[in-house]
Amino acid sequence: MTLQELHEAASAGMVDGLEVVSLEGGFYIVQVRRANSLKLLCDESGQVLHLRSTTQARTLLAGLWPLPCELIQHCVHDEMGATRETSVQPLRIPLSLEPSS
């Protein structure tokens, strides 16, 4: 899903929320929650957008406020070792897209 498609879907009420996912290496990607699916935010050529900071994510998504947005941080230990008997849910922190005054 491109940024333009995201804006159109959000305007039509077809977006339930956004997830800014922290990846190893200091990158972030944006997942768009719709009904029963997640779509990745991509550029015009179809490549997944890799953002360098939550500030860059806020700037990119600024026009989509008041959609709910969460920062998702997975447990690196579980991703690397996967030795736990039960999985640990990722940390979910509300991320405000509200314009600052």
N, C-alpha and C positions, 0 to 999 in steps of 0.2 A: 504494500500500500504506500503510495507516495504522500507527501505532505498535502498536496492539493486534494487528493482523494480523502485524506483524513479530515480536512476542513469541510468538505462536502458531506461526508458521512456524519460528522459531528453536528453540522447545521440541520441535517435531516433527523437528528435524534437517534442515530443508529450506532452510537459509540457509548459503551457503558463506562469506560475509564481507560486510563493509560498506566503503563508500567515502565519505569526507567530501570533497566536491569544492569547492575554493575557486573562487569566481566573481568576476569584476570587480565592484568596488564594495564589497568587504568582506563579501560574503554567502557562506554555505556551504549546500550541499544534501547530502542523504544518499542514496546509491544502495545498494540491497540486491542483492548478487550471489546468484543462484539458478541452479542447473544451467547453462543456456545463455542466461540473460537478466539484465538489470538492471532493477530496479523503483525508482521514485522514492518516497521517504518523503513522505507527504501528511498533511494534517490531516483531520478528520472530514468536511469539506465537499469534499474532493478536491483542494484546492489544495496545491501543492508547498510543503513547509516550508522557509522561508528562515531560517537560523540566523545569528547575528551573530558567533559566535566558536567556536573549537574547544572552549573550556570549556563553552559551551552545548551543543555536540554531545556532549561526554563526559557531561554531566549527563543529557541526554535518553536516551542509549544505555547508561547505567550498568548496567542490569539484564541486558544482553546479553553481558557478559563471560563466557566467554573467546573469543567470536567474533573472528576476525582483522579488524582495521580498518586502513585506510590513509587518509592525507591525500593528496589528489590536487591537484597544482598544475600547471596548463597553462602553457606558454610564451606570455606575453601578446604578444610580438612576432609569433609565428606566427599567433595569432588575429587580430591587427590587420592585419599586412602580408602574410602568407602568401607571402613571396618566396623562401623556401628551395626548393632542388630536392628535398631529402628532408625528410620530416617529423621533428620532434623529439618523442620520447616524453615524456609528462608526467612530472613528478617525483612519485615515490611514496614516502611516508614512513610507516613504521608508526606508528599512533596507538593508544596503550594505553587500553583501557577498564577496566583493572583498578582496583578501588577502592583508594584510598590509605589507608594505615593510620595 
